[in-house]
Amino acid sequence: MSRKKTKKNSGFSWSIKIFIFFLLVLSVGVLSIVSYKSGFADGKKYAQTKNKKVLDKQKTLLTKIKDIAAPKNDLVGKLQDVLASEQRKEEIDTKHEFDTLGRPPKGPKRKVIKTKVYSSFKRPRLAIIMDDVSFAHDVKSIKALQMPLTMSFLPPSSIHPNSAKLASREKLYMVHLPMEAMHFSAEEPTTLRVTDSKEKIEARIKEIKTLFPRVYYINNHTGSKFTSDKKAVRKLIAALNKNGIGFLDSRTTAKTKVPEVMKSLGKKYIARDIFLDHEANVDYIQGQIKKAIAKAKKHGSAIAICHPRKETLKALAKSKKLLQSVELVYINKLI
């Protein structure tokens, strides 16, 4: 009798142990599920909080971008709002640049290349120089295009006192140096004149070098009278050479003496090939961009000049696909 009772007790004991083990396993499982759900909820809450912070940051950035570059439906619209809200005291008028009826003279004669042979190993290059850059909104509008456009800054004056400071923030820039024109009444306060002495011109170029220590090249603002005077051009080029600055002829007159002076000094003549925006019309400017591309393909490279006016910015934005047929570069990649 005692053995049977022992077996029964033993069997009952094992049943209790198994039941307790099952309860323990079940408890651990329940605790794991609860813990997982709790952790998941905490993780979800953390992710949502973080995501909200990111979205809030994006909204803040978008607000800032809208304040800077203002679009309506697209980038071009934003650019127009920038120019509308921070417009210059005077609209940019490029007609004063030239000596005859506001029409630009032709670019220099250049060697025609064998396009098919050239294009098989090297894409034609086009450099676009943006003249008259003077204000912060000019720089913002140009940069908003996200294109390699070379900015040429007017020297500081009472109207645009921060131009040198703005240029100092750029890796590459030019200086758009005011020079005497044939017919222009609203010239810049400090304009080089035909009658200026060698010493005066040298002092002005030295001042420009101080204001713009990393100036790569200078091109003339107006200057139809100055650049058509051989003596004046000689004095200017000599002063630029002393300061390690090159000269790019804007060709505001067909009578320019810069090619002659450069040849006599054994230096390469560099000039713009085409003006893009002497007419404030988007379709017209797009037509000029096509001509600039054609010139680049014909000669292997080309230099175009334009200004940060709203029509020009819009035309450039609309011509992005068109410009893919050439390599758009900064001026230092071309000269």
C-alpha positions in Angstrom: 0.0 0.0 0.0 2.7 2.4 0.8 4.4 2.0 -2.6 1.2 2.8 -4.5 0.6 5.9 -2.5 4.2 7.0 -3.2 3.7 6.6 -6.9 0.4 8.6 -6.8 2.1 11.3 -4.8 5.0 11.3 -7.2 2.7 11.6 -10.2 0.7 14.4 -8.6 3.9 16.3 -7.7 5.1 16.1 -11.4 1.8 17.4 -12.6 2.0 20.4 -10.3 5.6 21.1 -11.4 4.6 20.9 -15.1 1.6 23.2 -14.4 3.7 25.7 -12.5 6.3 25.6 -15.4 3.5 26.2 -17.9 2.3 29.2 -15.8 5.8 30.6 -15.7 6.3 30.3 -19.4 2.9 31.8 -20.0 3.7 34.7 -17.6 7.0 35.3 -19.4 5.2 35.3 -22.7 2.5 37.7 -21.5 5.2 40.0 -20.0 7.2 39.9 -23.2 4.1 40.9 -25.3 3.2 43.6 -22.9 6.8 44.9 -22.9 6.9 44.7 -26.7 3.7 46.6 -27.1 4.8 49.2 -24.6 8.2 49.5 -26.3 6.6 49.7 -29.7 4.2 52.4 -28.5 7.1 54.3 -27.0 9.1 53.9 -30.2 6.1 55.0 -32.3 5.6 58.0 -30.1 9.3 58.9 -30.3 9.3 58.5 -34.1 6.2 60.6 -34.4 7.7 63.3 -32.3 11.0 63.3 -34.3 9.1 63.3 -37.6 7.0 66.3 -36.4 10.3 68.1 -35.5 11.7 67.4 -39.0 8.4 68.5 -40.7 8.4 71.7 -38.6 12.0 72.4 -39.6 11.2 71.8 -43.3 8.2 74.2 -43.0 10.5 76.8 -41.4 13.1 76.4 -44.2 10.4 76.5 -46.9 9.1 79.8 -45.3 12.6 81.2 -45.4 13.1 80.1 -49.0 9.8 81.7 -50.0 10.9 84.9 -48.3 14.2 84.8 -50.2 13.1 83.6 -53.6 9.4 83.9 -53.6 7.7 81.4 -56.2 4.3 81.3 -57.4 4.1 78.1 -59.3 7.8 77.5 -60.0 11.3 78.8 -59.5 10.8 81.6 -62.1 7.8 82.9 -60.2 9.8 83.1 -57.0 12.6 85.0 -58.7 10.1 87.5 -60.0 8.7 88.1 -56.4 12.2 88.7 -55.1 12.8 91.3 -57.7 9.4 92.9 -57.1 9.8 93.1 -53.3 13.4 94.3 -53.4 13.6 96.1 -56.6 16.3 98.6 -57.4 15.6 102.3 -57.2 16.1 102.3 -61.0 15.4 99.5 -63.5 18.4 98.1 -65.2 18.6 99.7 -68.7 21.3 98.1 -70.9 20.9 100.5 -73.8 23.3 103.0 -72.2 26.0 100.3 -72.6 26.4 100.9 -76.4 27.5 103.9 -78.5 24.9 103.6 -81.3 21.1 103.5 -80.9 21.2 101.0 -78.0 22.3 98.2 -80.3 25.3 96.2 -79.4 28.2 95.9 -81.9 29.1 92.5 -83.2 31.5 90.2 -81.2 35.1 89.7 -82.4 36.0 87.6 -85.4 36.8 84.1 -84.4 38.1 81.0 -85.9 35.5 78.5 -87.1 36.2 74.9 -86.0 35.2 71.6 -87.5 32.2 71.0 -85.3 31.8 67.3 -85.8 35.4 66.6 -85.0 35.4 68.9 -82.0 32.2 67.7 -80.5 33.3 64.0 -80.7 35.9 64.6 -78.0 35.0 67.9 -76.3 31.7 69.7 -75.6 31.5 73.3 -76.6 31.7 75.6 -73.6 29.6 78.7 -72.9 30.3 81.2 -70.1 27.6 83.7 -69.2 28.6 86.8 -67.3 26.0 88.6 -65.2 26.9 92.3 -65.2 25.7 95.0 -62.8 25.5 92.8 -59.8 25.1 95.2 -56.9 22.6 94.0 -54.3 22.0 91.0 -52.1 18.8 90.2 -54.0 20.7 90.1 -57.2 23.0 87.4 -55.8 20.1 85.5 -54.3 18.1 85.5 -57.6 21.2 84.4 -59.6 22.0 81.6 -57.2 18.4 80.4 -57.2 18.8 79.5 -60.8 21.4 76.9 -59.8 23.5 77.5 -62.9 27.3 78.4 -63.2 26.9 82.1 -63.9 29.8 84.4 -63.4 28.8 87.5 -61.4 30.5 90.8 -62.3 30.1 93.3 -59.4 29.9 97.0 -59.8 32.3 98.8 -57.3 30.7 100.1 -54.2 29.0 103.5 -54.3 26.4 105.3 -52.1 23.6 103.6 -54.1 25.1 100.1 -53.7 27.6 100.2 -50.8 27.7 96.5 -50.1 28.8 95.1 -53.5 32.4 94.4 -52.5 31.2 92.6 -49.3 28.8 90.5 -51.4 31.6 89.6 -53.8 33.8 88.5 -50.9 31.4 85.6 -50.2 31.8 84.2 -53.7 34.6 81.8 -54.8 34.8 83.4 -58.2 33.8 86.9 -59.4 34.6 89.7 -61.8 34.4 93.5 -61.4 32.3 95.5 -63.8 34.4 98.7 -63.9 32.7 101.9 -65.0 34.4 103.7 -67.9 33.4 106.8 -69.8 30.7 106.4 -72.4 29.9 108.4 -75.6 26.4 109.2 -74.5 25.4 108.6 -70.9 24.3 111.0 -68.2 23.6 108.7 -65.3 27.2 107.3 -64.9 28.6 105.7 -61.7 30.2 108.2 -59.2 33.8 106.9 -59.9 34.1 106.4 -63.6 37.4 106.1 -65.5 37.8 108.9 -68.1 39.8 109.3 -71.2 41.5 112.4 -69.7 42.6 110.6 -66.5 46.3 110.4 -65.9 48.3 107.2 -65.7 48.7 107.8 -61.9 44.9 108.3 -61.4 44.1 105.1 -63.3 46.7 103.2 -61.4 45.4 104.4 -58.1 41.8 103.4 -59.1 42.9 99.9 -60.1 44.9 99.5 -56.9 41.8 100.6 -55.0 39.7 98.0 -56.9 42.3 95.3 -56.0 42.0 96.3 -52.3 38.2 96.2 -52.4 38.1 93.0 -54.4 41.3 91.1 -53.5 40.4 87.9 -55.4 39.3 89.7 -58.6 40.0 87.4 -61.6 39.0 89.6 -64.5 37.6 93.1 -65.1 35.2 94.0 -67.8 34.0 97.5 -68.7 30.7 99.0 -67.6 29.7 101.3 -70.5 33.1 102.6 -71.7 32.3 103.2 -75.4 34.4 106.4 -75.3 37.2 105.0 -73.0 37.8 101.8 -74.9 37.9 103.6 -78.3 40.8 105.7 -77.1 44.1 103.9 -77.6 46.1 105.9 -75.0 43.4 105.4 -72.3 43.3 101.7 -73.0 47.2 101.4 -72.8 47.2 103.1 -69.4 44.4 100.8 -68.1 46.0 97.6 -69.3 49.4 98.6 -67.8 47.7 99.3 -64.5 45.8 95.9 -64.6 49.0 94.1 -65.4 50.7 95.6 -62.4 47.9 94.2 -60.2 47.7 90.8 -61.9 44.2 91.4 -63.3 43.0 90.4 -66.8 40.7 92.5 -69.0 37.6 91.2 -70.8 36.3 93.6 -73.4 32.5 94.1 -73.1 32.6 95.5 -76.6 30.3 98.4 -76.1 31.7 100.0 -79.3 32.8 98.6 -82.6 35.6 101.2 -82.4 37.3 99.5 -79.4 41.1 99.7 -79.4 41.5 96.9 -76.9 42.3 94.3 -79.6 45.1 96.5 -81.0 46.6 97.3 -77.7 46.6 93.6 -76.6 48.2 92.5 -79.9 51.0 95.2 -79.4 51.6 93.8 -75.9 51.6 90.1 -77.1 48.5 89.3 -75.1 45.4 87.4 -76.0 42.3 89.5 -76.7 39.3 88.3 -74.8 35.8 89.7 -75.4 32.2 88.9 -75.2 30.6 87.3 -78.2 27.0 88.2 -77.7 24.7 90.3 -75.5 21.6 88.5 -74.3 19.3 91.1 -72.9 19.6 94.5 -74.5 15.8 94.1 -75.0 13.7 93.4 -72.0 11.7 90.6 -73.6 11.8 86.9 -72.5 11.2 85.5 -75.9 13.9 87.8 -77.4 16.4 86.8 -74.7 15.7 83.1 -75.3 16.5 83.8 -79.0 19.8 85.4 -78.0 20.6 82.4 -75.8 20.1 80.1 -78.8 22.5 82.3 -80.8 25.1 82.1 -78.0 24.8 78.3 -78.0 25.2 78.3 -81.8 28.4 80.5 -81.5 29.8 78.1 -78.9 29.2 75.2 -81.2 30.7 77.1 -84.1 33.9 78.2 -82.3 34.2 75.6 -79.5 33.4 78.3 -76.9 31.5 81.6 -76.5 31.1 84.3 -73.9 27.7 86.0 -73.3 26.8 89.0 -71.2 23.5 89.7 -69.5 22.1 91.4 -66.4 20.0 90.4 -63.3 16.8 91.8 -64.7 13.6 89.7 -64.2 13.1 89.0 -67.9 16.7 87.6 -68.1 16.3 85.4 -65.1 13.1 84.0 -66.4 14.6 83.4 -69.9 17.6 81.6 -68.4 15.3 79.4 -66.2 13.2 78.5 -69.2 16.3 77.7 -71.3 17.9 75.1 -69.0 17.1 72.2 -71.3 18.4 74.2 -74.3 21.7 74.9 -72.5 22.3 71.2 -72.0 23.6 71.0 -75.5 26.7 72.9 -74.3 28.8 72.9 -71.2 27.9 76.0 -69.2 31.0 77.1 -67.2 32.4 79.9 -65.1 34.6 82.3 -66.9 37.8 80.8 -65.4 37.1 77.5 -67.2 37.0 79.3 -70.6 39.9 81.8 -70.4 
